[in-house]
Amino acid sequence: MKEYTITVFSENNIGLLNEVTIVFSRRKINIESLTVSESEVKGISRYTIVAFMDESKVENVVLQLEKIIGVFKALYFEAEEIVHQEVALFKIANSSKLNGNLEALVRNQNAKILTVNPEFLVIEKVGYKAENQQLFNELEQYGVLQFARSGRVAVSCLQKDFTKYLKEFIA
């Protein structure tokens, strides 16, 4: 089984997210990450879905997704065919235990401190899942109060101009 990133372009309709996820649950495929946002074309949503499966299954999933009314196009990619990132937020208790070591750690991890409050700090890290997890592991010594990670956001390495394609499709 391999990790695939599936991108779905659809209308922004109520209930469409449910229909998309049903395609996965019927096939007993666990969705590792799901991000939905506006695409570069007004009125069209972009779903970025990460799941582990074999190639024949991902091909079938994409075909089933494209049969859903309201879905314009579904594509799948392997890791080397996309550029992707995730955002992670870490809320750390502000205490006397914090010193220059935390600042050095944040700097070394290419993270940044978003909020400094008398009771807590919020640190943001943009990177791959493994990098964000590594920072979490290193921050545990300071007392992580909360941790949130976004789903994957990705763009393909293909030369195809999806904006032009989508505009033509909805016209």
C-alpha positions as CSV (number, residue, x, y, z in Angstrom):
1,M,0.0,0.0,0.0
2,K,1.2,3.5,-0.9
3,E,0.3,7.0,0.2
4,Y,-1.8,8.8,-2.4
5,T,-3.0,12.4,-2.4
6,I,-6.3,12.8,-4.1
7,T,-7.4,16.2,-5.3
8,V,-11.1,16.7,-6.0
9,F,-12.6,19.9,-7.7
10,S,-16.3,20.3,-7.1
11,E,-19.2,22.7,-6.7
12,N,-19.5,24.2,-3.2
13,N,-22.8,22.4,-2.3
14,I,-24.2,21.2,1.0
15,G,-23.8,17.5,1.5
16,L,-21.1,17.0,-1.1
17,L,-18.4,16.4,1.5
18,N,-20.5,13.6,2.9
19,E,-20.8,12.0,-0.6
20,V,-17.1,12.2,-1.1
21,T,-16.2,10.6,2.2
22,I,-18.8,7.8,1.6
23,V,-16.7,6.7,-1.4
24,F,-13.9,5.9,1.0
25,S,-15.9,4.4,3.8
26,R,-17.7,2.0,1.4
27,R,-14.3,0.7,0.4
28,K,-13.0,0.6,4.0
29,I,-10.3,3.1,3.2
30,N,-9.2,5.3,6.1
31,I,-8.7,9.0,5.3
32,E,-5.5,10.1,6.9
33,S,-6.0,13.8,6.1
34,L,-8.8,15.9,4.6
35,T,-8.7,19.5,3.7
36,V,-11.4,21.5,1.9
37,S,-11.0,25.0,0.7
38,E,-11.9,27.4,-2.1
39,S,-9.9,26.8,-5.2
40,E,-8.3,29.3,-7.4
41,V,-11.6,29.6,-9.3
42,K,-14.5,31.3,-7.5
43,G,-17.3,28.9,-6.6
44,I,-15.2,25.8,-6.9
45,S,-14.0,23.9,-3.9
46,R,-10.8,21.9,-3.7
47,Y,-10.6,18.7,-1.6
48,T,-7.1,17.4,-0.7
49,I,-7.4,13.9,0.6
50,V,-4.6,11.6,1.8
51,A,-5.1,7.9,2.1
52,F,-3.1,4.6,1.9
53,M,-4.1,2.1,-0.7
54,D,-2.9,0.2,-3.7
55,E,-2.9,1.8,-7.2
56,S,-5.9,-0.2,-8.6
57,K,-8.0,1.0,-5.6
58,V,-7.0,4.6,-6.0
59,E,-7.9,4.5,-9.7
60,N,-11.3,3.1,-8.8
61,V,-11.9,5.7,-6.1
62,V,-11.1,8.5,-8.5
63,L,-13.5,7.1,-11.0
64,Q,-16.2,6.8,-8.4
65,L,-15.6,10.4,-7.2
66,E,-16.0,11.7,-10.7
67,K,-19.5,10.1,-10.9
68,I,-20.8,12.2,-8.0
69,I,-23.0,15.0,-9.2
70,G,-21.2,18.3,-8.5
71,V,-17.7,16.9,-8.8
72,F,-15.9,18.3,-11.9
73,K,-12.6,16.4,-11.7
74,A,-10.7,14.1,-9.4
75,L,-7.0,13.3,-9.7
76,Y,-4.5,11.3,-7.7
77,F,-0.8,11.8,-7.1
78,E,2.1,10.0,-5.5
79,A,4.4,11.9,-3.1
80,E,7.0,12.9,-5.7
81,E,4.3,14.4,-8.0
82,I,3.2,17.1,-5.5
83,V,4.5,19.9,-3.3
84,H,2.7,19.8,0.0
85,Q,2.8,21.2,3.6
86,E,0.8,21.1,6.8
87,V,0.4,23.8,9.5
88,A,0.8,22.9,13.2
89,L,0.0,25.0,16.2
90,F,1.5,24.3,19.6
91,K,0.2,26.0,22.8
92,I,2.9,25.9,25.5
93,A,2.5,26.9,29.2
94,N,4.4,30.1,29.8
95,S,6.5,29.5,32.9
96,S,9.9,30.0,34.4
97,K,11.0,26.7,32.8
98,L,11.1,28.6,29.5
99,N,14.4,30.1,28.6
100,G,16.6,30.7,25.6
101,N,16.6,27.0,24.8
102,L,13.0,27.3,23.6
103,E,13.8,30.3,21.4
104,A,16.7,28.4,19.9
105,L,14.6,25.3,19.3
106,V,11.9,27.4,17.6
107,R,14.5,29.1,15.4
108,N,16.2,25.8,14.5
109,Q,12.9,24.2,13.5
110,N,12.0,27.2,11.3
111,A,8.9,27.8,13.4
112,K,7.7,31.1,14.8
113,I,6.1,32.3,18.0
114,L,2.6,33.7,17.1
115,T,1.4,34.7,20.5
116,V,3.0,35.5,23.8
117,N,0.6,35.7,26.7
118,P,1.4,35.7,30.5
119,E,-0.1,32.2,30.7
120,F,0.9,30.6,27.4
121,L,2.8,30.8,24.1
122,V,1.5,29.7,20.7
123,I,4.1,28.4,18.2
124,E,3.4,27.8,14.5
125,K,5.3,25.4,12.3
126,V,4.7,24.9,8.6
127,G,6.2,21.7,7.2
128,Y,5.8,18.1,6.5
129,K,3.9,15.9,9.0
130,A,7.1,14.3,10.3
131,E,8.8,17.7,10.9
132,N,5.7,18.9,12.8
133,Q,5.7,15.7,14.9
134,Q,9.4,16.1,15.7
135,L,8.8,19.6,17.0
136,F,5.9,18.3,19.1
137,N,8.2,15.7,20.6
138,E,10.8,18.3,21.4
139,L,8.3,20.7,22.9
140,E,6.8,18.1,25.3
141,Q,9.5,18.9,27.8
142,Y,8.0,22.4,28.1
143,G,4.4,21.2,28.6
144,V,2.3,21.2,25.5
145,L,-1.2,22.3,26.5
146,Q,-2.7,22.0,23.0
147,F,-1.6,20.7,19.6
148,A,-3.5,21.1,16.3
149,R,-2.3,20.1,12.9
150,S,-4.0,21.0,9.6
151,G,-4.7,18.6,6.9
152,R,-2.3,18.5,3.9
153,V,-2.4,21.3,1.3
154,A,-0.9,20.4,-2.0
155,V,-0.3,21.5,-5.5
156,S,0.8,19.2,-8.3
157,C,4.1,19.4,-10.1
158,L,2.3,19.0,-13.5
159,Q,2.6,21.8,-16.0
160,K,-1.2,21.7,-16.6
161,D,-3.0,25.0,-15.9
162,F,-5.8,23.8,-13.7
163,T,-7.3,27.3,-13.4
164,K,-7.8,27.5,-17.2
165,Y,-9.2,24.0,-17.2
166,L,-11.7,24.7,-14.4
167,K,-12.9,27.9,-15.9
168,E,-13.5,26.2,-19.2
169,F,-15.3,23.4,-17.5
170,I,-17.7,25.6,-15.6
171,A,-18.4,27.9,-18.6
